[in-house]
Amino acid sequence: MSTAGLIASIEARLAVLAPERVELFDESGQHVGHDGAKGGGGHYQLVVVSPRFTGASPLARHRMVYDALSDLMRRDIHALSIRAYAPEEF
């Protein structure tokens, strides 16, 4: 999948969280030669703001994101740094 296609797919899958803001940064270029990069999986940094995170622990928030992206995590994403905020925290 192309980088643009993957980013569009990630954003579409995160829609289940009704996000108010999604910022996705492709950091794959910083990991050239890394074992995960050799397999084709990218390295990304994600900032997501959603009312669904209100009252949820950081672990629960990360699980929500991983659940939304589950099949991509096995195939197209090697590493994902997540910063998940409730609207009042952002």
Secondary structure, 3 states (H helix, E strand, C coil): CCHHHHHHHHHHHHHHHCCCEEEEEECHHHHCCCHHHHCCCEEEEEEEECHHHCCCCHHHHHHHHHHHCHHHHHHCEEEEEEEEECHHHC
